[in-house]
Amino acid sequence: MRLVREVVSARGEGGVWVESLREALQIAEETSPQLALIDLDHLGEEAFELIRRLKSRNQGIRVALTSSRSSLGDELRAVRVGAESFIPLPQKIDKLKSFLGKASPVEANPYSLEGKGFEGIIGESPKLRKVLELARKVSQSSARTILIRGETGTGKGLLCRAIHQSSPRAKGPLIEVNCTAIPETLLEAELFGHEKGAYTDAKERKLGLLQLADKGTIFLDEIGNMSLNTQVKLLNAIEERKFKRLGGTEDIKVDIRVVAATNRDLETAVKEKGFREDLYYRLNVVSLLLPPLRERGKDVILLTHHFIEKYNREFNRRVRGLTPEAEGFLLSYDWPGNVRELKNFIERAVLLGEGDFIGPGNMPDAGCSLEKGDREDDLHALVISLPEMEKRLIQRALRLTKGNKSKAARLLDISRPRLLRKIEKYSLGAEYL
């Protein structure tokens, strides 16, 4: 808790510090707070009860649970009762700062993601706007299943949150489940819950995430990795709008919208018997395909300015924008990791860069260790094709290291075997070696 106080004070945040469950509930009733940081180490089991009661009084309150230990079990419990984040400290101090940053008021600007719903999604490309237009219509419909498809990092979770926030279900809970983050043996129990004694470690009744999502939305990310057995039970729950807990005999009725997401080719998975055909057709009633970042044109620049602003606040920096060379690089790069990769890219550039603008020297993976004169010669031509740019950077690195391939690999921040493959690929002759 001391570390939390230090971070909050350093950021100039206001607030009231309380020591007990009773005091916290009294303050909540008198002041209607919009944000709560709850320390698990201090409150113990009462922390989960406090989250539940805060959320029952005010669905709009944002809650984070902090702890000195990292525990998947505690994180899942926190999410089930309504917490937005579980933050182990001091390991995840940046996550705490980010949580506080989202809560801080920001000036209105064209790159802001602080708005709710579809207005919070940045991008003007025709492909993206077409998807958002359809998603907006679907959000208002009675559709009980929606399938979001797209490559890793395209923003499937963000789109799900926009759909929920713009729907009649917005006042209900949004439960997000990453099907790959929970072991297969535990996923079924997490979704459906269990009765006391249902299996060896089931020492008490536990509500499932499907029940906690009643009157709201459940987001099943990476559903393509769900086991066939769990798929059967999920399909039955969607169709019948009811299910039984593990070890239970009572039907639990739920009114939920299921939003599923995957980057997997489900059609192929169905053919290979890795995904149930009946569940595929049930989920695929409405399908939304998010375009990869490489197909979104100048959305890259809009997103970049947003991330610069975000990390300026987070790291207390004053980066003003991009140089023309850096902008050319960002527009020409393929972005295999999509928006997530761009976000990480700009975070490093803002954190590690010098000066008011992000330039070629700040690019994390574009040969930024090369000497200034050599680097500028090649990076002025960032509008050329990526293979040609890569070839020129390797040539420069080999010249600077007088053909020492190990040093050149370190300079380019790639492995020596990978550099050797690149040398062969581009048929670089002895004049570079």
C-alpha positions in Angstrom: 0.0 0.0 0.0 2.9 2.3 0.7 4.1 2.0 -3.0 0.5 2.7 -4.2 0.4 5.9 -2.1 3.8 7.0 -3.5 2.6 6.5 -7.1 -0.7 8.2 -6.6 1.0 11.2 -4.8 3.7 11.5 -7.5 1.0 11.8 -10.1 -0.9 14.5 -8.2 -4.0 12.4 -7.8 -6.5 13.2 -5.1 -8.5 10.7 -3.1 -9.4 9.3 0.3 -7.4 6.5 2.0 -9.4 4.1 4.2 -8.4 1.2 6.4 -11.5 -1.1 6.6 -14.4 -2.5 4.6 -16.9 -0.6 6.7 -15.1 2.7 6.2 -14.8 2.2 2.5 -18.5 1.4 2.0 -19.4 4.5 4.1 -17.2 6.7 1.9 -18.6 5.2 -1.2 -22.1 5.9 -0.1 -21.3 9.5 0.7 -19.1 10.5 -2.2 -19.9 8.1 -5.2 -16.2 7.6 -6.2 -15.3 6.8 -9.8 -12.1 4.8 -9.0 -11.0 2.4 -6.2 -7.7 0.8 -5.5 -8.1 -2.1 -3.1 -5.1 -3.8 -1.4 -5.6 -7.6 -1.0 -2.7 -7.9 1.5 -4.4 -5.5 3.8 -8.1 -6.6 3.5 -7.7 -10.3 2.8 -10.9 -12.0 1.8 -12.9 -8.8 2.5 -11.2 -7.3 -0.6 -13.4 -9.4 -2.9 -16.5 -8.6 -0.9 -15.7 -4.9 -1.1 -15.3 -5.1 -4.9 -18.6 -6.9 -5.2 -20.5 -4.4 -3.1 -18.9 -1.3 -4.7 -19.9 -2.6 -8.2 -23.4 -3.5 -7.0 -23.9 0.1 -5.9 -22.2 1.7 -8.9 -21.6 -0.2 -12.1 -19.5 2.7 -13.5 -16.8 2.6 -10.7 -13.4 1.4 -11.9 -11.7 -1.0 -9.5 -8.2 -2.4 -9.4 -7.0 -5.0 -6.8 -3.3 -4.8 -5.8 -1.2 -7.4 -4.1 2.4 -8.2 -3.3 2.0 -11.6 -4.9 1.0 -12.7 -8.4 -1.8 -15.3 -8.3 -4.0 -16.5 -11.2 -6.6 -17.6 -8.7 -6.8 -14.2 -7.1 -6.9 -12.5 -10.5 -9.8 -14.6 -11.7 -11.7 -14.0 -8.4 -11.2 -10.3 -8.8 -12.5 -10.3 -12.3 -15.5 -12.4 -11.4 -16.7 -9.9 -8.7 -16.1 -6.9 -11.0 -12.5 -5.7 -10.8 -11.0 -4.2 -14.0 -7.4 -5.1 -13.2 -5.4 -7.2 -10.9 -2.0 -5.6 -10.3 0.8 -7.5 -8.5 3.3 -5.0 -7.0 6.1 -4.0 -7.4 6.4 -6.2 -10.5 3.6 -4.4 -12.5 4.2 -0.8 -11.4 3.6 0.4 -15.0 0.2 -1.3 -15.0 -0.8 0.7 -11.9 0.4 3.9 -13.6 -1.6 3.0 -16.8 -4.7 2.3 -14.7 -4.4 5.7 -13.0 -3.7 7.3 -16.4 -6.9 6.0 -17.9 -8.8 7.5 -15.0 -7.2 10.9 -15.3 -9.0 13.6 -17.2 -7.4 14.4 -20.6 -7.8 17.2 -23.0 -10.1 16.6 -26.0 -8.1 15.8 -29.1 -8.6 14.0 -32.4 -6.5 11.0 -31.2 -8.2 10.3 -27.9 -9.3 6.8 -26.9 -10.9 8.0 -23.7 -14.4 8.0 -25.1 -16.7 5.0 -24.8 -18.1 2.8 -27.5 -17.2 3.1 -31.2 -16.2 6.7 -30.8 -13.2 5.4 -28.8 -11.8 3.4 -31.8 -9.2 5.3 -33.8 -9.2 5.0 -37.6 -10.5 6.5 -40.8 -9.7 3.8 -43.3 -12.7 2.6 -45.4 -12.1 -1.1 -44.4 -12.2 -0.3 -40.7 -15.2 2.1 -40.9 -17.2 -0.6 -42.8 -16.6 -3.0 -39.9 -17.5 -0.5 -37.3 -20.7 0.5 -39.1 -21.8 -3.1 -39.1 -20.7 -3.6 -35.5 -22.7 -0.6 -34.4 -25.8 -2.0 -36.0 -25.2 -5.4 -34.4 -24.7 -3.9 -31.0 -28.2 -2.6 -31.0 -29.7 -5.8 -32.2 -31.0 -8.8 -30.3 -28.1 -11.0 -31.7 -27.0 -13.3 -28.9 -23.7 -14.4 -30.6 -21.1 -12.4 -32.5 -17.9 -13.7 -33.9 -14.9 -11.3 -34.2 -12.1 -12.4 -36.5 -8.7 -10.9 -37.2 -5.0 -11.3 -36.8 -3.4 -11.1 -33.4 -3.2 -7.5 -32.2 -5.9 -6.0 -34.5 -8.1 -4.9 -31.5 -10.7 -7.6 -31.1 -11.0 -7.0 -27.4 -11.5 -3.2 -28.0 -14.2 -3.9 -30.6 -16.0 -6.2 -28.1 -15.9 -3.5 -25.4 -17.3 -1.0 -27.9 -20.1 -3.3 -28.9 -21.0 -3.9 -25.2 -20.8 -0.2 -24.2 -23.1 0.8 -27.2 -25.7 -1.9 -26.6 -28.8 -2.1 -24.4 -26.7 -4.4 -22.2 -24.2 -1.7 -21.3 -25.5 -1.5 -17.7 -24.8 -5.2 -17.3 -21.4 -6.8 -16.7 -18.8 -7.4 -19.4 -16.8 -10.5 -18.5 -13.6 -11.0 -20.5 -12.1 -14.5 -20.7 -8.8 -15.4 -22.5 -9.3 -19.1 -23.3 -5.5 -19.6 -23.7 -4.7 -18.0 -20.3 -6.6 -20.5 -18.3 -5.5 -24.1 -18.3 -7.8 -26.4 -20.2 -8.6 -28.4 -17.1 -9.8 -25.3 -15.3 -11.6 -23.5 -18.1 -14.8 -25.5 -17.8 -15.0 -24.9 -14.0 -14.3 -21.2 -14.6 -17.1 -20.8 -17.2 -19.8 -22.9 -15.5 -18.8 -22.8 -11.9 -18.8 -25.8 -9.5 -20.5 -27.0 -6.4 -18.7 -27.8 -3.2 -17.1 -31.3 -3.5 -17.5 -31.4 -7.3 -13.9 -32.5 -7.4 -10.9 -32.7 -5.0 -10.0 -29.1 -4.7 -13.6 -27.8 -4.9 -13.9 -26.8 -1.2 -16.8 -24.3 -1.7 -19.4 -23.4 -4.3 -18.1 -21.1 -7.0 -20.2 -19.1 -9.4 -19.2 -19.5 -13.1 -18.3 -16.6 -15.4 -21.3 -17.3 -17.5 -23.6 -16.7 -14.5 -21.6 -13.6 -13.5 -22.2 -12.2 -17.1 -26.0 -12.5 -16.7 -27.8 -9.5 -18.3 -24.5 -8.5 -19.9 -21.8 -9.8 -22.3 -19.2 -12.5 -22.0 -16.1 -12.1 -24.3 -14.4 -15.4 -25.1 -11.1 -14.5 -26.7 -9.1 -17.1 -28.6 -12.1 -19.5 -28.6 -10.5 -21.6 -31.3 -8.3 -23.0 -28.5 -11.2 -24.3 -26.4 -11.4 -28.0 -25.9 -14.1 -30.0 -27.8 -15.7 -31.1 -24.5 -16.1 -27.5 -23.3 -17.3 -26.5 -26.7 -20.2 -28.9 -26.4 -21.3 -27.5 -23.0 -20.9 -23.9 -24.2 -23.1 -24.6 -27.3 -25.8 -26.1 -25.1 -25.7 -23.1 -22.7 -26.1 -20.7 -25.6 -28.9 -22.7 -27.2 -30.8 -23.5 -24.0 -29.9 -20.3 -22.1 -29.2 -22.4 -19.1 -26.6 -24.8 -17.7 -25.6 -26.7 -14.6 -22.5 -26.1 -12.4 -20.0 -28.9 -12.3 -21.4 -31.4 -9.7 -24.7 -29.6 -9.7 -28.3 -30.7 -10.5 -30.0 -27.3 -10.6 -30.5 -25.4 -13.9 -29.1 -21.9 -13.9 -30.8 -19.6 -16.3 -28.8 -16.8 -17.9 -29.5 -14.0 -20.4 -26.1 -13.3 -22.0 -24.6 -12.2 -25.3 -21.6 -14.2 -26.3 -18.9 -12.4 -28.2 -16.2 -14.8 -29.4 -12.9 -13.9 -31.0 -10.2 -15.8 -32.8 -7.3 -15.4 -35.1 -7.6 -19.1 -36.1 -9.0 -20.4 -39.4 -12.1 -21.9 -38.0 -13.2 -23.4 -41.3 -10.0 -25.4 -41.5 -10.3 -26.3 -37.8 -13.8 -27.6 -38.4 -12.6 -29.7 -41.4 -9.8 -31.1 -39.3 -12.2 -31.9 -36.4 -10.5 -29.4 -34.1 -13.6 -27.2 -33.7 -17.2 -28.3 -33.6 -19.2 -27.5 -36.7 -22.4 -26.8 -34.8 -20.7 -24.3 -32.5 -19.0 -22.7 -35.4 -22.4 -22.1 -37.2 -24.0 -20.8 -34.0 -21.2 -18.3 -33.4 -20.9 -17.2 -37.0 -24.4 -15.8 -37.3 -22.8 -12.3 -37.3 -19.1 -12.2 -38.3 -16.9 -9.1 -38.1 -13.5 -9.2 -39.7 -11.0 -6.6 -38.4 -8.5 -5.5 -41.1 -4.8 -5.8 -40.3 -2.9 -2.6 -39.7 -1.0 -2.9 -43.0 -4.3 -2.5 -44.9 -5.4 0.6 -42.9 -3.2 3.3 -44.6 -2.7 6.4 -42.6 -4.5 5.0 -39.6 -0.9 4.1 -38.6 -0.1 7.8 -38.1 -3.4 8.5 -36.2 -2.7 5.7 -33.8 0.9 6.8 -33.5 -0.1 10.2 -32.3 -2.5 8.7 -29.8 0.2 6.4 -28.4 2.7 9.3 -28.2 0.2 11.2 -26.2 -0.5 8.2 -23.9 3.2 7.6 -23.2 4.0 11.2 -22.8 1.6 11.2 -19.9 2.8 7.9 -18.5 6.5 8.6 -18.7 6.3 12.4 -18.2 7.9 13.1 -21.6 7.2 15.8 -24.1 7.6 14.2 -27.5 5.8 16.3 -30.1 5.5 14.0 -33.0 7.4 12.3 -35.9 10.1 13.4 -38.3 9.2 12.8 -42.0 11.7 9.9 -42.1 10.1 8.2 -39.2 6.6 8.7 -40.6 7.8 7.1 -43.9 9.1 4.1 -42.0 5.9 3.6 -40.1 3.8 3.8 -43.3 6.1 1.4 -45.2 6.5 -1.2 -42.4 4.3 -4.4 -42.6 3.3 -4.5 -38.9 2.9 -8.3 -38.5 1.9 -7.7 -34.9 -0.6 -5.0 -35.9 -1.8 -2.3 -33.5 -0.3 -4.1 -30.5 3.2 -4.1 -32.2 2.8 -0.4 -33.1 1.9 0.4 -29.5 4.9 -1.4 -28.1 7.1 0.2 -30.8 6.0 3.8 -29.9 6.2 3.0 -26.1 9.9 2.2 -26.5 10.6 5.1 -28.8 9.0 7.6 -26.4 10.7 6.0 -23.4 14.2 5.6 -24.8 14.3 8.4 -27.4 15.9 11.9 -27.1 14.6 15.2 -28.5 11.2 16.5 -29.3 10.5 14.3 -32.3 10.7 10.6 -32.9 13.2 10.2 -35.8 15.1 7.4 -37.4 17.5 7.3 -34.4 14.6 6.5 -32.1 13.2 3.6 -34.2 13.7 0.5 -31.9 14.3 -2.1 -34.7 15.4 -0.1 -37.7 19.2 -0.2 -37.2 19.0 2.5 -34.6 22.5 1.6 -33.3 24.2 2.6 -36.5 26.4 5.7 -36.5 24.5 8.9 -37.3 25.9 9.7 -40.7 25.5 6.2 -42.0 22.1 5.8 -40.6 20.7 9.0 -42.1 22.0 8.1 -45.5 19.9 5.0 -45.7 16.9 6.0 -43.5 16.2 9.1 -45.6 14.9 6.6 -48.2 12.4 5.0 -46.0 9.7 5.1 -48.7 11.6 2.4 -50.6 10.5 -1.2 -50.2 11.2 -3.0 -46.9 13.4 -5.7 -48.4 15.6 -3.0 -50.1 15.8 -1.0 -46.8 16.7 -4.2 -44.9 19.4 -5.0 -47.5 21.0 -1.5 -47.2 21.0 -1.6 -43.4 22.8 -5.0 -43.4 25.3 -3.6 -45.9 26.0 -0.6 -43.6 26.3 -2.8 -40.6 28.8 -5.1 -42.3 30.9 -2.1 -43.5 30.9 -0.6 -40.0 32.1 -3.8 -38.5 34.5 -4.6 -41.3 32.7 -7.8 -42.1 32.5 -9.2 -38.6 29.2 -11.0 -38.8 28.8 -11.4 -35.0 29.2 -7.7 -34.4 27.0 -6.8 -37.3 24.3 -9.1 -35.9 24.5 -7.4 -32.5 24.4 -4.0 -34.2 21.2 -5.0 -36.0 19.8 -6.7 -32.9 19.2 -10.0 -34.7 20.8 -13.4 -34.2 23.9 -14.4 -36.2 22.2 -17.3 -38.0 19.4 -15.0 -39.1 22.0 -12.5 -40.4 23.7 -15.3 -42.4 20.4 -16.2 -44.0 19.8 -12.5 -44.9 23.3 -12.3 -46.4 22.5 -15.3 -48.5 19.1 -14.0 -49.4 20.4 -10.7 -50.7 23.5 -12.2 -52.3 25.8 -9.8 -50.5 29.3 -10.4 -51.9 32.8 -10.3 -50.4 33.0 -6.5 -50.7 30.8 -6.4 -47.6 32.5 -9.2 -45.7 
